[in-house]
Amino acid sequence: MRISVIGCGYLGAVHAACMADLGHEVVGVDVDPAKVELLAAGKAPFYEPGLPELLEKVMATGRLRFTTDMAEVAGSRVHFVCVGTPQRKGEYAADLTYVDAAVEGLVPQLRGTGEAPALVVGKSTVPVGTAARLADLVADGLPDGEHALLAWNPEFLREGFAVQDTLAPDRFVYGLPDGPDGEVAKALLDEVYATPLSTGTPLVTTDYATAELVKVAANSFLATKISFINAMAEVCEKVNADVVALADAIGHDARIGRKFLNAGLGFGGGCLPKDIRAFMARAGELGADQALTFLREVDDINMRRRQRMVELTREVCEGSLLGRRIGVLGAAFKPDSDDIRDSPALNVAAQLRLQGGHVTVYDPQAVENARRVWPDLRFGSSADEAVENADVVLLLTEWREFRDLDPEVLGTKVAHRRVLDGRNALDPARWRAAGWTYRALGRPRG
């Protein structure tokens, strides 16, 4: 099948490469010439494990190409809209500028008949009601004699596992139009995803609004679970209890589960923070704001974790950050990614610097991205350089490189053996045995 992917950022680039790997003929479109040039050369414009190898593989087949020219999508049967929906400046609501622009630019290129319509498929995370509005935009703007439908197919990718999650997802969700049009749209999507569907991947078919809500509901639940265990960490700190043991114990309950119960610095990135805020804003517009008031506390708990890490750093530095040398391990919002959007690690590092600390940050993949956004921070080229003569070391992104550090060896680099584990990723007993003062969010002082 001929497919187009509009928007070749994190979601779109991965989706385009994976669709080509499934055997489809794919053209990816983006407004950023530099990004298109990189992708056309088979190079990923961001760090995502497995993507460079996949791009090299599918580019060699000739089934994947990239362009800045929207006219080149004409003739494709299915068009995936994968552009970003960032938070509006100064507001909680989602900015739909890029989604609207993508669909408006796409509509004149749509080619289809009543028997074989083109299909526009939204994958971006949008406020409920957006798909219905865009379906009208598509219908009203079609060139004379052309026919097209719209479906909503939310993505559930985890950064660091995006290729795997696209090729072998844990479920598909189709938001479809009513009646016969819905049957046609479903058949087209089934053809696109024939390979993973053949392995028994669950499929949920529903209406536009429910499909839109599935994504924001999923993200809201995950954010709530993270903030719940971080709220428990706040209580644990007051009574010198162990939030990790607590999470292990309640996680054995099948109704609760252990995933996303890792207390620490909290969540960041380009999805969870802005998605729960946009969900609250949309609920307010719909007159259902009281239903989601708990998400405000979820957000507040998450942000408090960052301030608590700053306070804990000051505490172990005997009450003052002024002039203290602080080694920060981590800049990306999560490991196996170079994504620094709303990164808790960089937020903490910047606060420590503003309060007089001499901060050096190291991350295996995100240093260059971080340097562009936070030019006033100092960055090291290795963990050893970041912690050289440090008064305290902060682990703020749980890369395996950091989890595997030898406390005895690292202890020879620092001025004082003090470590703050912002992700509960280290073994407290091992580090204390090596002479380190070990502190973590929600863990006993030892």
C-alpha positions as CSV (number, residue, x, y, z in Angstrom):
1,M,0.0,0.0,0.0
2,R,1.1,3.6,-0.7
3,I,1.3,5.5,2.6
4,S,2.2,9.0,3.6
5,V,3.4,10.2,7.0
6,I,2.9,13.9,7.7
7,G,5.3,15.1,10.4
8,C,8.6,13.3,10.8
9,G,9.5,14.1,14.4
10,Y,9.8,11.4,17.0
11,L,6.5,9.8,16.3
12,G,6.4,10.3,12.5
13,A,10.0,9.2,11.7
14,V,9.5,6.0,13.7
15,H,6.1,5.3,12.1
16,A,7.3,5.9,8.6
17,A,10.3,3.6,9.0
18,C,8.2,0.9,10.6
19,M,5.5,1.1,7.9
20,A,8.2,0.6,5.2
21,D,9.5,-2.3,7.2
22,L,6.0,-3.9,7.0
23,G,6.3,-3.7,3.3
24,H,4.4,-0.5,2.4
25,E,5.7,2.2,0.1
26,V,6.1,5.3,2.3
27,V,6.7,9.0,1.8
28,G,7.4,11.1,4.9
29,V,6.8,14.8,4.8
30,D,8.2,17.5,7.1
31,V,8.6,21.3,7.0
32,D,12.1,21.1,8.4
33,P,14.6,20.7,5.5
34,A,17.5,19.8,7.9
35,K,15.5,17.0,9.4
36,V,14.4,15.7,6.0
37,E,18.0,15.8,4.7
38,L,19.1,13.7,7.7
39,L,16.3,11.1,7.3
40,A,16.8,11.0,3.5
41,A,20.4,10.0,4.2
42,G,19.2,7.2,6.5
43,K,20.2,9.0,9.7
44,A,17.9,9.5,12.7
45,P,17.6,13.1,13.9
46,F,17.3,12.0,17.5
47,Y,18.4,9.1,19.6
48,E,16.1,6.1,19.6
49,P,17.5,2.6,20.0
50,G,17.0,0.5,16.9
51,L,15.9,3.3,14.6
52,P,19.2,4.0,12.8
53,E,19.5,0.3,11.9
54,L,15.9,0.2,10.8
55,L,16.3,3.3,8.6
56,E,19.4,1.9,7.0
57,K,17.5,-1.4,6.3
58,V,14.4,0.1,4.8
59,M,16.1,3.0,2.9
60,A,18.0,0.3,1.0
61,T,14.8,-1.3,-0.2
62,G,13.6,1.9,-1.9
63,R,10.3,1.8,-0.1
64,L,10.9,4.9,2.1
65,R,11.7,8.4,1.1
66,F,11.4,11.8,2.7
67,T,10.5,15.3,1.3
68,T,9.4,18.8,2.2
69,D,6.9,18.9,-0.6
70,M,3.3,18.0,0.4
71,A,2.4,17.5,-3.3
72,E,4.4,14.2,-3.2
73,V,1.8,12.5,-1.1
74,A,-0.8,12.6,-3.9
75,G,-1.6,9.1,-4.9
76,S,-1.1,7.6,-1.4
77,R,-4.1,5.7,-0.1
78,V,-3.5,6.2,3.6
79,H,-2.1,9.4,5.2
80,F,-0.9,9.4,8.8
81,V,-0.9,12.7,10.6
82,C,1.9,12.6,13.2
83,V,2.7,16.2,14.1
84,G,3.2,17.6,17.6
85,T,0.5,19.1,19.9
86,P,2.6,21.1,22.5
87,Q,1.2,23.0,25.4
88,R,0.2,26.5,24.6
89,K,2.4,29.1,26.0
90,G,1.0,30.4,29.3
91,E,-1.9,27.9,29.2
92,Y,-2.7,24.3,30.0
93,A,-4.5,23.7,26.7
94,A,-3.0,21.9,23.7
95,D,-1.7,23.9,20.7
96,L,-3.4,22.4,17.6
97,T,-1.7,24.8,15.2
98,Y,0.5,22.0,13.7
99,V,-2.3,19.5,13.4
100,D,-4.6,22.0,11.7
101,A,-1.9,23.1,9.3
102,A,-1.0,19.5,8.4
103,V,-4.6,18.5,7.6
104,E,-5.2,21.8,5.7
105,G,-2.1,21.2,3.6
106,L,-2.9,17.6,3.1
107,V,-6.6,17.9,1.9
108,P,-5.8,19.4,-1.5
109,Q,-3.6,16.4,-2.3
110,L,-6.2,13.7,-1.4
111,R,-7.2,11.4,-4.2
112,G,-10.0,8.8,-3.8
113,T,-13.3,7.6,-5.1
114,G,-16.5,6.5,-3.4
115,E,-15.4,2.9,-3.9
116,A,-11.8,3.5,-3.0
117,P,-11.5,6.6,-0.8
118,A,-8.3,8.0,0.6
119,L,-8.0,7.7,4.4
120,V,-6.6,10.4,6.7
121,V,-5.5,8.8,10.0
122,G,-4.7,11.0,13.0
123,K,-2.1,9.7,15.4
124,S,-1.3,12.9,17.3
125,T,-2.6,13.3,20.9
126,V,-5.4,15.8,20.7
127,P,-8.3,17.1,22.8
128,V,-11.5,15.2,22.5
129,G,-13.6,16.6,19.7
130,T,-10.7,17.3,17.4
131,A,-11.3,14.3,15.1
132,A,-14.9,15.2,14.5
133,R,-13.9,18.8,13.6
134,L,-11.1,17.6,11.3
135,A,-13.4,15.1,9.6
136,D,-15.6,18.1,8.6
137,L,-12.5,20.0,7.5
138,V,-11.5,17.1,5.2
139,A,-15.0,16.6,3.8
140,D,-15.5,20.3,3.1
141,G,-12.1,20.9,1.6
142,L,-11.7,18.0,-0.8
143,P,-11.0,18.7,-4.5
144,D,-14.0,18.2,-6.7
145,G,-14.8,14.6,-7.4
146,E,-12.4,13.3,-4.7
147,H,-13.5,11.2,-1.7
148,A,-11.7,10.7,1.6
149,L,-12.5,9.5,5.2
150,L,-10.9,10.2,8.5
151,A,-10.0,7.8,11.4
152,W,-8.2,8.3,14.7
153,N,-5.5,5.8,15.6
154,P,-3.7,6.9,18.8
155,E,-0.1,5.8,19.4
156,F,1.2,4.3,22.7
157,L,4.9,4.5,22.1
158,R,7.5,4.4,24.9
159,E,10.6,6.4,24.1
160,G,13.5,3.9,24.0
161,F,11.1,1.2,22.8
162,A,9.4,3.0,20.0
163,V,10.4,0.7,17.1
164,Q,9.3,-2.4,19.1
165,D,6.0,-0.7,20.2
166,T,5.2,0.2,16.6
167,L,6.0,-3.2,15.0
168,A,4.6,-5.3,17.9
169,P,2.2,-3.1,19.8
170,D,0.2,-4.3,22.8
171,R,-3.1,-3.1,21.2
172,F,-4.6,-1.1,18.3
173,V,-7.3,1.4,18.7
174,Y,-9.3,2.6,15.8
175,G,-11.7,5.6,16.1
176,L,-14.0,5.3,13.1
177,P,-16.8,7.2,11.4
178,D,-20.3,5.8,11.6
179,G,-21.9,3.3,9.2
180,P,-20.4,2.0,6.0
181,D,-17.6,4.6,6.0
182,G,-16.4,3.1,9.2
183,E,-16.2,-0.4,7.7
184,V,-14.2,1.0,4.8
185,A,-11.8,2.8,7.1
186,K,-11.3,-0.2,9.3
187,A,-10.5,-2.4,6.3
188,L,-7.8,0.0,5.2
189,L,-6.3,0.2,8.6
190,D,-6.4,-3.6,8.9
191,E,-4.5,-3.8,5.6
192,V,-1.9,-1.4,6.9
193,Y,-1.4,-3.4,10.1
194,A,-2.0,-6.8,8.6
195,T,1.3,-8.2,9.9
196,P,1.0,-7.3,13.6
197,L,-2.7,-8.1,13.6
198,S,-2.0,-11.6,12.3
199,T,-0.1,-12.3,15.5
200,G,-3.2,-11.7,17.6
201,T,-2.6,-8.1,18.7
202,P,-5.8,-6.9,20.4
203,L,-7.9,-4.4,18.4
204,V,-10.5,-2.0,19.8
205,T,-12.8,-0.3,17.4
206,T,-14.8,2.7,18.6
207,D,-15.9,6.2,17.8
208,Y,-13.7,9.3,17.4
209,A,-14.2,10.7,20.9
210,T,-13.5,7.4,22.7
211,A,-10.3,6.9,20.6
212,E,-9.1,10.4,21.5
213,L,-9.9,9.8,25.2
214,V,-8.1,6.4,25.3
215,K,-4.7,8.1,24.8
216,V,-5.1,10.9,27.4
217,A,-6.8,8.5,29.8
218,A,-3.9,6.1,29.6
219,N,-1.4,8.9,30.1
220,S,-3.4,10.3,33.0
221,F,-3.5,6.9,34.7
222,L,0.2,6.4,34.3
223,A,1.0,9.9,35.6
224,T,-1.4,9.3,38.6
225,K,0.4,6.0,39.4
226,I,3.8,7.7,39.4
227,S,2.6,10.6,41.5
228,F,0.8,8.2,43.9
229,I,4.1,6.4,44.8
230,N,5.9,9.7,45.0
231,A,3.2,10.9,47.5
232,M,3.9,7.7,49.5
233,A,7.6,8.6,49.3
234,E,6.8,11.9,50.9
235,V,5.2,10.1,53.8
236,C,8.0,7.5,54.0
237,E,10.6,10.3,54.4
238,K,8.7,11.6,57.5
239,V,8.8,8.2,59.3
240,N,12.1,6.9,57.8
241,A,10.3,4.1,55.9
242,D,11.3,2.6,52.6
243,V,9.2,3.4,49.6
244,V,10.9,0.8,47.4
245,A,9.9,-2.0,49.8
246,L,6.4,-0.5,50.0
247,A,6.1,-0.5,46.2
248,D,7.4,-4.1,46.0
249,A,4.8,-5.2,48.6
250,I,1.7,-3.5,47.0
251,G,3.0,-4.4,43.5
252,H,2.4,-8.1,44.2
253,D,-1.3,-7.3,44.2
254,A,-2.4,-8.1,40.7
255,R,-4.9,-5.3,40.8
256,I,-2.1,-2.8,41.3
257,G,1.0,-4.2,39.6
258,R,4.6,-3.1,40.1
259,K,5.1,-1.1,36.9
260,F,5.2,2.7,37.2
261,L,5.6,2.4,41.0
262,N,9.2,3.6,40.9
263,A,9.4,6.6,43.3
264,G,11.9,9.3,42.6
265,L,12.2,12.5,40.7
266,G,8.9,12.1,38.8
267,F,7.9,12.2,35.2
268,G,8.8,14.6,32.4
269,G,9.1,14.5,28.6
270,G,7.0,15.7,25.8
271,C,3.8,13.6,26.6
272,L,2.7,13.1,30.2
273,P,3.1,16.6,31.6
274,K,1.5,18.4,28.7
275,D,-1.2,15.7,28.1
276,I,-2.6,15.8,31.6
277,R,-2.7,19.6,31.5
278,A,-4.4,19.6,28.2
279,F,-6.9,17.0,29.5
280,M,-7.8,19.3,32.4
281,A,-8.2,22.3,30.1
282,R,-10.5,20.4,27.7
283,A,-12.5,19.0,30.6
284,G,-13.0,22.6,31.8
285,E,-14.2,23.6,28.3
286,L,-16.7,20.7,28.4
287,G,-18.0,21.6,31.8
288,A,-16.5,18.4,33.3
289,D,-13.6,20.1,35.1
290,Q,-14.5,18.7,38.5
291,A,-14.0,15.1,37.2
292,L,-10.3,15.8,36.7
293,T,-9.4,18.0,39.6
294,F,-7.3,15.2,41.0
295,L,-4.9,15.6,38.0
296,R,-3.9,19.0,39.3
297,E,-2.6,17.3,42.5
298,V,-0.9,14.7,40.3
299,D,0.9,17.5,38.5
300,D,1.7,19.3,41.8
301,I,3.2,16.1,43.4
302,N,5.3,15.6,40.4
303,M,6.7,19.1,40.5
304,R,7.3,19.0,44.2
305,R,9.8,16.1,43.7
306,R,12.1,18.4,41.8
307,Q,12.1,21.0,44.6
308,R,12.6,18.2,47.2
309,M,15.8,17.1,45.4
310,V,17.1,20.6,45.5
311,E,16.3,20.8,49.3
312,L,18.0,17.4,49.9
313,T,21.1,18.5,48.0
314,R,21.3,21.6,50.2
315,E,20.8,19.4,53.3
316,V,23.6,17.1,52.6
317,C,25.8,20.1,51.7
318,E,25.4,21.3,55.3
319,G,22.8,23.9,54.6
320,S,24.3,25.9,51.7
321,L,24.7,25.3,48.0
322,L,26.9,28.4,47.5
323,G,30.2,27.4,45.9
324,R,29.5,23.7,46.2
325,R,30.7,21.5,43.4
326,I,27.8,19.3,42.2
327,G,28.1,16.5,39.7
328,V,24.8,15.7,37.9
329,L,24.4,12.4,36.2
330,G,21.6,12.6,33.7
331,A,20.0,15.3,31.4
332,A,17.4,13.4,29.4
333,F,14.0,13.0,31.0
334,K,14.4,9.2,30.9
335,P,17.1,6.7,29.9
336,D,17.6,5.4,26.4
337,S,16.5,8.8,25.0
338,D,18.1,12.2,24.2
339,D,14.7,13.9,24.8
340,I,15.1,16.8,27.3
341,R,11.6,18.2,27.1
342,D,10.5,19.1,30.6
343,S,13.4,17.1,32.0
344,P,13.3,16.8,35.8
345,A,17.1,16.3,35.7
346,L,17.8,19.6,33.9
347,N,15.2,21.4,36.0
348,V,17.0,20.4,39.2
349,A,20.5,21.1,37.7
350,A,19.4,24.6,36.7
351,Q,17.8,25.3,40.1
352,L,21.0,24.2,41.9
353,R,23.1,26.5,39.7
354,L,20.8,29.5,40.3
355,Q,21.2,28.9,44.0
356,G,25.0,29.2,43.8
357,G,26.1,25.6,43.0
358,H,28.9,24.9,40.6
359,V,27.1,22.3,38.5
360,T,28.5,19.9,35.9
361,V,26.1,17.7,34.0
362,Y,26.8,14.5,32.0
363,D,24.4,12.4,30.0
364,P,25.3,9.6,27.5
365,Q,23.1,11.0,24.7
366,A,21.4,14.3,25.7
367,V,24.3,16.7,26.3
368,E,24.2,18.5,22.9
369,N,20.4,18.9,23.2
370,A,20.8,20.2,26.7
371,R,23.6,22.5,25.8
372,R,21.4,24.3,23.2
373,V,18.6,24.8,25.7
374,W,20.6,25.4,28.8
375,P,23.8,27.2,27.6
376,D,24.6,28.5,31.1
377,L,25.0,25.0,32.5
378,R,28.4,23.3,32.4
379,F,28.5,19.9,30.7
380,G,31.1,17.1,31.0
381,S,32.1,14.5,28.4
382,S,32.0,11.6,30.9
383,A,30.7,10.7,34.3
384,D,34.2,11.0,35.7
385,E,34.5,14.6,34.4
386,A,31.1,15.5,35.8
387,V,31.9,14.3,39.3
388,E,35.6,15.5,39.5
389,N,36.2,17.0,42.9
390,A,32.4,17.1,43.6
391,D,31.0,17.8,47.0
392,V,27.9,15.7,46.1
393,V,26.8,13.5,43.2
394,L,23.2,13.4,42.0
395,L,21.9,10.5,39.8
396,L,18.9,12.0,38.1
397,T,18.4,9.8,35.0
398,E,18.7,6.1,35.5
399,W,20.9,5.2,32.5
400,R,22.5,1.7,32.9
401,E,25.9,3.4,32.6
402,F,25.1,5.1,35.9
403,R,23.5,2.1,37.6
404,D,26.6,0.1,36.9
405,L,29.1,2.6,38.3
406,D,31.6,1.2,40.8
407,P,31.3,3.3,44.0
408,E,34.8,2.5,45.0
409,V,36.2,3.8,41.7
410,L,33.9,6.8,41.6
411,G,34.9,7.6,45.2
412,T,38.5,8.3,44.0
413,K,37.2,11.1,41.8
414,V,35.1,13.1,44.2
415,A,35.9,15.5,47.1
416,H,33.2,14.0,49.4
417,R,31.5,10.7,49.0
418,R,27.9,11.9,49.0
419,V,25.4,10.6,46.5
420,L,21.7,11.5,46.1
421,D,19.9,8.8,44.1
422,G,17.0,10.7,42.4
423,R,15.7,7.5,40.8
424,N,16.2,4.8,43.4
425,A,18.4,3.1,40.9
426,L,21.5,2.3,43.1
427,D,22.0,-0.3,45.8
428,P,22.2,1.7,49.0
429,A,24.1,-1.1,50.9
430,R,26.8,-1.3,48.3
431,W,27.3,2.5,48.2
432,R,27.3,2.9,52.0
433,A,29.8,0.0,52.3
434,A,32.1,2.0,50.0
435,G,32.0,4.9,52.4
436,W,29.3,7.0,50.7
437,T,26.6,9.0,52.4
438,Y,23.6,7.7,50.4
439,R,20.3,9.5,50.3
440,A,17.3,9.0,48.1
441,L,13.7,10.1,47.8
442,G,11.5,8.0,50.1
443,R,14.3,5.8,51.4
444,P,15.6,5.4,55.0
445,R,18.6,7.5,55.9
446,G,20.6,4.4,56.9
